[in-house]
Structure formats: structure tokens, C-alpha cells
Amino acid sequence: MKMMTLIKAGACALMAIAAGSIFASSARAQSAPRYEADVNWPKPLPERWVLGGLGGHCVDARGHVLILNRQDLFPGDLHAGQLAPPMIEFDPEGNVVHSWGDPKLIDPRLHSCHFDKDGNVWIASAPSGMVQKYSHDGRELLLQIGTKGKLDSSDGTKKGKPLNSPAATFFMPSSIFVDRANGDVYVSDGEGPGTNRRVAVFDATGKFLRHWVMEDMLNVHCMTIANDGAVYVCNRRGAGVRVYDKMGNLQKTIAVPWTPVTPPKDGVVKEVGGSAVAIDFSPDPEQKLMFVINQNNSQIEIFERATGKHLGSFGRPGSFPGQFNQVHGIAVDAQGNIYLSENRGKRIHKFRMVSQ
């Protein structure tokens, strides 16, 4: 009897060890976490503010979220409220803590923002031909690269031929990232078709350093830099994310394929918003995950950053919580919460990780 008990105990121990080994192996394998919308974030806007389309947003080191309100309202929108300011800052709980924006300095079609390591905020206004650096509270304009209203085209306007000039000029700047190591400013320039197609690099004073041009891309819609120094560029209409080194040498391309849920009657699939619209990474030091806005399928794609392996997705079209109407901007905070802003939907979402 005692021998049988020992045998059973040994078998149970072996099973536990085996189960532990399987669990450890599974834990090591990269899989997609699951996210759900936080319906209580943000809190209702004060003073009956009415938002226009949101061009984008960014998150600072404290987890505060700054949204860019384009203020493009429809007739009658203000019958029940008042126009919200261009820049609105939320705390982690979703309360509005600050707002700012001088219409004389900015351009109404705001496109993206970025907080540098000193907490200053950089703003890109695509049609304006400029990027601006402000103090965190927006009270002081610290630097401007480019001239408002003067574009890098053959006639200086949006009707001209794009020049991709090796200079501190732009034709629809789309994204900004400031190198944490040396303060160099990277700008993706070419938000729309028929504009520039490049990434330009400047020093901390705004002096032009270098650029690389991507002639085979229809537009250059977004750009960011990973902790390891790799530069990620959205090929919005080309269904992919390109990875470069800081000198502009192409390292690899990560495909972001998409398929229409309802096939077109004529059999011709047409792009609507693109499948690589904006990107950000998980907050772990290795940034193991990459998140990509796929407007064509109204969802967020999750990739293993190192390999480009597609792990999963979340979201769907609609106007209810957790659904998207032309989602346009993405930013991830230090806790791994994912914030997503909509242009047509005029909303900012917060998604929390609920399993991993």
C-alpha cells in the first residue's frame, strides 16, 4: 500500500514537472495579448465642448494624452455646444487638465505630435509645410522648422511638383520623432499622394542634416524610431511597414496585408484608407510588439516586432465602444494601454490589456 502511494506520488510529481515545462514553453512563445475598450475613458468634456476630427495624439512620460482637434465641424454642430480647443490634454484618469492652441501659429489640419525626452511637444500640421516645437504646456513656441504656407514644391503651393529638397522645407510633414540620444529630429515628409516621399533629419536647432527619398512609395504617412534605433516608416498605400537604419538604408519590410470582408461586385479591390496608417510599440525595453492601424479593415494589427510575424488583431468598424470610424492615430503608454484617435469618428479610445 505504501509502495503504491509512493508510485502515485511520483507519477503526480512527474506530471506536475511536465505541466510546468509545457507552461514555461508556452510562456516563452510570443502570442497576441487581448485588449478591451475602457468605456469610462475619457471623462465627458467640459463646457459642452464639441470635437472635430482628430488628426492624432501622443502620450507623455506621466501618461498624459494630448489630442489634436482639427476643429472641422459640420453645420449645426455648435447648436448644442462650443468649439473645443485645438490641443486638449487628459490625465491618466481621463480628466481634461489643460488645453491650448493659437490659430495664428498652427495649421487647422493637425496631423501628429510627439513628446521629446525633455517633455516638449512637437506638432506636425501636414498642409502647412512646417513642424513646431512647443513647451509642454503650449505657452511658448520654442522652434519652427519650415515656413507656414510655403511648401517644398515647384511653385511653393500644393499644386506644384514635389521637390524633395535637401533642405529645411516640407511638402506635407506627417510624423516627428526626436532621437533620445543626440536630439536629432526625424520628420516623415509626404502625408498625401503627389507630395514629397522622404524622411528628413535635422539637428536640435533645426539645421538640415540629411534625408532619404522613397520614390516607389505613394505617400509617407507615418514614422517612428524604436529603442534599438531602427526607423519604422508607414507605406500606407503599399500594405507594409519599412524598417531603415538612421542613415536611410533599408533593413527589411513587414507586410501588412488586408482583405475586403465584402468582395467588390466588379472584382476590383480599391484602397480606402490603407493598411499601414500609423504604428507604435509595446512599452517593454525590447518593444516586442508592434501595433499597426489598418484602416482598410478598421482594426489594429499586432506583430512580433523582431520577426514581423502577425500575431492577431482587435477592433471592427462601427460607432460603439471599441469600434472604429477611420482610426488615424495611435500611442501606447508605459503601462501598455493603447490610445487610438479617430478622424471621421471624432473620438479618442483607450484600450486596456486584459490577458497575455
C-alpha positions as CSV (number, residue, x, y, z in Angstrom):
1,M,0.0,0.0,0.0
2,K,2.8,2.3,1.0
3,M,4.7,1.4,-2.3
4,M,1.5,2.2,-4.4
5,T,1.2,5.6,-2.6
6,L,4.9,6.4,-3.5
7,I,4.3,5.4,-7.1
8,K,1.3,7.6,-7.4
9,A,3.1,10.5,-5.7
10,G,6.0,10.1,-8.1
11,A,3.7,10.0,-11.1
12,C,1.9,13.1,-9.9
13,A,5.3,14.8,-9.5
14,L,6.3,13.9,-13.0
15,M,3.1,15.2,-14.4
16,A,3.5,18.4,-12.5
17,I,7.0,18.8,-13.8
18,A,5.8,18.1,-17.3
19,A,3.0,20.5,-17.0
20,G,5.3,23.2,-15.7
21,S,7.7,22.6,-18.6
22,I,4.8,23.0,-21.1
23,F,3.6,26.1,-19.3
24,A,7.1,27.6,-19.3
25,S,7.5,26.8,-23.0
26,S,4.1,28.4,-23.7
27,A,5.1,31.5,-21.7
28,R,8.2,31.9,-23.7
29,A,6.3,31.7,-27.0
30,Q,5.2,35.1,-28.3
31,S,1.4,35.4,-28.5
32,A,-1.0,38.3,-29.0
33,P,-2.4,39.9,-25.8
34,R,-6.1,40.6,-25.7
35,Y,-7.4,44.2,-25.4
36,E,-10.8,45.7,-24.5
37,A,-12.1,49.3,-24.6
38,D,-12.2,51.3,-21.4
39,V,-15.7,52.8,-21.8
40,N,-15.1,55.2,-18.8
41,W,-12.2,56.9,-20.5
42,P,-12.1,59.8,-21.2
43,K,-14.5,61.7,-18.9
44,P,-17.1,63.9,-20.5
45,L,-15.5,67.1,-22.0
46,P,-16.1,70.3,-20.0
47,E,-18.2,73.3,-21.1
48,R,-20.1,71.3,-23.8
49,W,-17.0,71.2,-26.0
50,V,-17.6,69.7,-29.5
51,L,-14.7,68.0,-31.2
52,G,-13.9,67.9,-34.9
53,G,-11.8,65.2,-36.5
54,L,-8.8,64.1,-34.5
55,G,-5.6,64.2,-36.5
56,G,-3.6,62.3,-33.9
57,H,-2.4,62.3,-30.3
58,C,0.7,61.5,-28.2
59,V,1.4,60.3,-24.7
60,D,4.0,61.9,-22.3
61,A,6.1,60.3,-19.6
62,R,3.4,60.8,-17.0
63,G,0.8,59.0,-19.1
64,H,-1.0,62.3,-20.1
65,V,-2.6,62.1,-23.5
66,L,-2.6,65.2,-25.8
67,I,-5.1,65.0,-28.7
68,L,-5.1,67.2,-31.8
69,N,-8.5,68.6,-32.6
70,R,-8.8,69.7,-36.3
71,Q,-12.0,71.7,-35.4
72,D,-13.6,70.7,-38.7
73,L,-17.3,70.7,-37.7
74,F,-20.4,70.2,-39.7
75,P,-23.1,72.9,-39.9
76,G,-25.2,72.8,-36.8
77,D,-22.6,71.0,-34.6
78,L,-22.4,74.1,-32.4
79,H,-26.1,74.5,-31.8
80,A,-25.7,72.4,-28.7
81,G,-22.1,73.3,-27.6
82,Q,-19.0,75.2,-28.3
83,L,-15.9,74.5,-30.3
84,A,-13.2,72.6,-28.4
85,P,-9.6,73.9,-28.4
86,P,-7.1,72.6,-30.9
87,M,-4.9,70.8,-28.2
88,I,-6.5,69.0,-25.3
89,E,-4.5,67.2,-22.6
90,F,-6.0,64.4,-20.5
91,D,-4.6,62.9,-17.3
92,P,-4.4,59.1,-16.9
93,E,-7.9,59.0,-15.4
94,G,-9.3,60.8,-18.5
95,N,-9.9,64.2,-17.0
96,V,-9.1,67.3,-19.1
97,V,-6.2,69.1,-17.3
98,H,-5.1,71.6,-19.9
99,S,-5.9,72.9,-23.4
100,W,-4.2,75.4,-25.7
101,G,-3.5,76.3,-29.4
102,D,-3.2,79.7,-31.1
103,P,-4.9,79.5,-34.6
104,K,-2.5,82.2,-35.8
105,L,0.5,79.9,-35.2
106,I,-0.8,76.5,-36.0
107,D,-2.5,75.0,-39.1
108,P,-6.0,73.6,-38.5
109,R,-5.3,70.3,-40.2
110,L,-3.2,68.9,-37.4
111,H,-1.6,65.5,-38.2
112,S,0.6,64.2,-35.4
113,C,2.5,65.1,-32.2
114,H,5.5,63.8,-30.3
115,F,6.9,64.4,-26.8
116,D,10.7,64.5,-26.6
117,K,12.7,63.4,-23.6
118,D,12.6,66.9,-22.1
119,G,8.8,66.9,-22.2
120,N,8.5,69.4,-25.0
121,V,5.8,68.7,-27.6
122,W,6.4,68.7,-31.4
123,I,3.4,69.2,-33.7
124,A,3.2,68.3,-37.4
125,S,0.5,70.1,-39.5
126,A,0.6,68.4,-42.8
127,P,-0.6,71.1,-45.3
128,S,1.2,73.9,-43.5
129,G,4.8,73.0,-44.6
130,M,6.2,73.2,-41.1
131,V,6.8,71.4,-37.8
132,Q,6.8,73.2,-34.5
133,K,8.3,72.6,-31.0
134,Y,6.4,73.9,-28.0
135,S,6.9,73.9,-24.3
136,H,4.8,71.1,-22.7
137,D,2.0,73.5,-21.8
138,G,2.0,75.1,-25.2
139,R,2.6,78.6,-23.9
140,E,5.9,79.0,-25.7
141,L,6.8,78.2,-29.3
142,L,10.4,77.1,-29.0
143,L,11.4,76.2,-32.6
144,Q,9.8,76.0,-36.0
145,I,11.3,74.2,-39.0
146,G,9.9,75.3,-42.3
147,T,7.7,78.2,-43.1
148,K,3.9,78.2,-42.7
149,G,2.2,78.2,-46.1
150,K,5.4,77.7,-48.1
151,L,5.7,74.2,-49.5
152,D,8.6,72.3,-50.9
153,S,7.1,72.3,-54.4
154,S,7.9,73.8,-57.8
155,D,5.7,76.8,-57.1
156,G,5.6,76.8,-53.3
157,T,2.0,75.6,-53.2
158,K,0.1,72.3,-53.0
159,K,-0.4,72.5,-56.8
160,G,3.3,72.4,-57.6
161,K,5.5,69.4,-58.3
162,P,7.2,67.9,-55.2
163,L,10.9,68.7,-55.0
164,N,12.1,66.5,-52.0
165,S,14.7,69.3,-51.5
166,P,17.7,68.6,-49.3
167,A,16.8,71.5,-47.0
168,A,14.6,72.5,-44.1
169,T,11.4,72.7,-46.2
170,F,8.4,70.3,-46.3
171,F,5.6,69.2,-48.5
172,M,3.1,67.7,-46.1
173,P,5.1,66.6,-43.0
174,S,3.3,63.7,-41.3
175,S,5.2,62.5,-38.2
176,I,8.1,63.6,-35.9
177,F,10.4,61.7,-33.7
178,V,13.3,63.2,-31.7
179,D,16.3,60.9,-31.1
180,R,16.7,60.4,-27.4
181,A,20.4,60.0,-27.7
182,N,21.5,63.2,-29.6
183,G,18.4,65.3,-30.1
184,D,18.3,64.8,-33.9
185,V,14.8,65.5,-35.3
186,Y,13.4,62.9,-37.8
187,V,10.4,64.1,-39.9
188,S,8.4,62.0,-42.4
189,D,7.5,64.3,-45.2
190,G,4.8,63.3,-47.7
191,E,1.4,62.7,-46.0
192,G,-0.6,62.7,-49.2
193,P,-0.2,61.4,-52.7
194,G,1.5,63.8,-55.1
195,T,3.6,65.3,-52.3
196,N,7.2,64.6,-51.0
197,R,8.3,61.0,-50.3
198,R,11.1,61.2,-47.8
199,V,12.4,61.1,-44.2
200,A,14.4,64.2,-43.4
201,V,16.8,64.6,-40.4
202,F,17.7,67.8,-38.6
203,D,19.8,68.7,-35.7
204,A,18.3,70.1,-32.4
205,T,18.5,73.6,-33.8
206,G,16.5,72.7,-37.0
207,K,19.6,72.6,-39.3
208,F,19.2,70.1,-42.2
209,L,21.5,67.1,-41.9
210,R,20.4,64.5,-44.4
211,H,17.4,62.7,-45.9
212,W,16.4,59.7,-47.9
213,V,13.7,59.6,-50.6
214,M,11.4,56.7,-51.3
215,E,10.3,57.2,-54.9
216,D,8.4,54.0,-55.0
217,M,6.0,55.0,-52.2
218,L,2.8,56.8,-53.0
219,N,2.9,58.7,-49.7
220,V,4.9,58.6,-46.4
221,H,2.2,58.7,-43.8
222,C,4.0,57.9,-40.5
223,M,7.4,57.3,-39.0
224,T,8.8,56.4,-35.6
225,I,12.0,55.1,-34.1
226,A,12.4,52.0,-31.9
227,N,14.6,51.8,-28.8
228,D,17.2,49.9,-30.9
229,G,17.5,52.8,-33.3
230,A,15.5,51.2,-36.2
231,V,13.4,53.8,-38.1
232,Y,9.9,52.5,-39.0
233,V,8.1,54.1,-41.9
234,C,4.4,53.5,-43.0
235,N,3.9,52.7,-46.6
236,R,0.2,53.4,-46.2
237,R,-0.9,52.5,-49.7
238,G,1.7,49.8,-50.2
239,A,0.4,47.5,-47.4
240,G,3.7,47.4,-45.5
241,V,6.0,48.9,-42.9
242,R,9.6,49.6,-43.9
243,V,12.4,49.4,-41.5
244,Y,15.6,51.6,-42.1
245,D,18.7,52.4,-40.2
246,K,19.2,56.0,-39.2
247,M,21.2,56.7,-42.4
248,G,18.3,55.5,-44.6
249,N,19.5,52.0,-45.5
250,L,16.5,49.7,-45.9
251,Q,16.8,46.7,-43.5
252,K,13.5,44.9,-44.1
253,T,9.8,45.3,-45.0
254,I,7.0,43.9,-42.8
255,A,3.9,43.1,-44.9
256,V,0.6,44.4,-43.6
257,P,-1.9,42.6,-45.9
258,W,-5.6,43.1,-45.8
259,T,-8.7,41.6,-47.4
260,P,-12.1,43.2,-48.0
261,V,-14.8,41.4,-45.9
262,T,-17.3,42.1,-48.7
263,P,-15.7,41.5,-52.1
264,P,-16.5,44.2,-54.7
265,K,-19.0,43.3,-57.3
266,D,-16.7,44.2,-60.2
267,G,-13.8,42.2,-58.6
268,V,-11.6,45.3,-58.4
269,V,-10.3,45.9,-54.9
270,K,-9.7,49.6,-54.2
271,E,-7.7,51.1,-51.4
272,V,-9.8,53.3,-49.0
273,G,-7.5,54.3,-46.1
274,G,-4.5,52.0,-46.4
275,S,-3.4,49.1,-44.2
276,A,-0.4,50.7,-42.6
277,V,-1.6,54.1,-41.4
278,A,0.2,54.6,-38.1
279,I,2.4,52.5,-35.7
280,D,3.6,52.2,-32.2
281,F,5.3,49.6,-29.9
282,S,4.8,47.9,-26.6
283,P,6.5,49.6,-23.7
284,D,8.9,46.8,-22.7
285,P,12.6,47.7,-23.3
286,E,12.7,45.3,-26.3
287,Q,9.4,46.5,-27.7
288,K,8.5,43.0,-28.6
289,L,5.1,44.0,-30.1
290,M,4.3,46.4,-32.9
291,F,0.8,47.8,-33.3
292,V,-0.3,49.0,-36.8
293,I,-3.5,50.8,-37.7
294,N,-5.2,49.0,-40.6
295,Q,-7.9,51.5,-41.8
296,N,-9.0,49.2,-44.7
297,N,-10.3,46.6,-42.2
298,S,-10.9,49.0,-39.3
299,Q,-8.7,47.1,-36.9
300,I,-5.4,47.2,-35.1
301,E,-2.9,44.6,-36.3
302,I,-0.4,43.1,-33.7
303,F,3.0,41.9,-34.9
304,E,6.1,40.4,-33.3
305,R,8.5,43.3,-34.0
306,A,11.7,41.2,-34.3
307,T,10.3,38.8,-36.9
308,G,7.4,40.6,-38.4
309,K,5.1,37.7,-37.5
310,H,1.4,38.6,-37.4
311,L,0.0,37.6,-34.0
312,G,-3.6,38.9,-34.1
313,S,-5.8,42.0,-34.2
314,F,-8.6,43.8,-32.5
315,G,-11.4,46.2,-33.4
316,R,-14.0,46.4,-36.1
317,P,-16.0,49.2,-37.9
318,G,-18.8,51.0,-36.1
319,S,-19.6,53.7,-33.7
320,F,-20.0,51.8,-30.4
321,P,-17.2,51.5,-27.8
322,G,-14.2,49.5,-29.2
323,Q,-15.3,50.1,-32.8
324,F,-13.6,52.5,-35.3
325,N,-14.6,55.1,-37.8
326,Q,-11.4,56.0,-39.7
327,V,-9.0,55.4,-36.8
328,H,-6.0,57.6,-37.6
329,G,-3.6,58.0,-34.6
330,I,-2.0,55.5,-32.1
331,A,0.1,55.8,-29.0
332,V,1.0,53.4,-26.2
333,D,1.7,54.5,-22.6
334,A,4.2,53.0,-20.1
335,Q,1.5,50.6,-18.7
336,G,0.8,49.2,-22.1
337,N,-2.6,50.9,-22.6
338,I,-3.2,51.7,-26.3
339,Y,-4.8,55.0,-27.2
340,L,-6.5,55.4,-30.6
341,S,-7.9,58.6,-32.2
342,E,-10.5,58.7,-35.0
343,N,-10.7,61.3,-37.7
344,R,-14.2,60.8,-39.0
345,G,-15.4,59.3,-35.7
346,K,-14.1,62.3,-33.7
347,R,-13.2,60.2,-30.7
348,I,-10.3,59.1,-28.6
349,H,-10.3,55.5,-27.3
350,K,-8.3,53.8,-24.5
351,F,-7.8,50.0,-24.8
352,R,-6.5,48.0,-21.8
353,M,-4.7,44.7,-21.9
354,V,-6.9,42.1,-20.3
355,S,-4.9,38.9,-20.9
356,Q,-1.5,38.0,-22.3
